């Protein structure tokens, strides 16, 4: 099972550093960094309108719990956006690559 995990970061450097760490720890097979995101939301009663960088991480179900825990430690925000969506379909070769790249002990 391939999971797509979305996480927004305050800037590209922070996103890249977290992605590199997660790759080294084999919690993700890939992190696609998408600069230019803009998030508008209420936080602590105040309307926020911020430039952000979204990362789409590719991982597996077995790696997700450790990935989520690690993202909480790596992320500068107290309550980071971490949203996982199961891919409805993925090519066998791609799914096999993601599984091989995210061997979690």
Buried (B, 14 or more C-beta within 10 A) or exposed (E): EBBBBBBBBBEBEBBBEBBEBBBEBBBBBBBEBBEEEEEEEEEEEEEEEEEBBBBBBBBBEEBBEBBBEBBEEBBEEEEBBBEBEEEEEBEEEBBEBBBEBBEBE
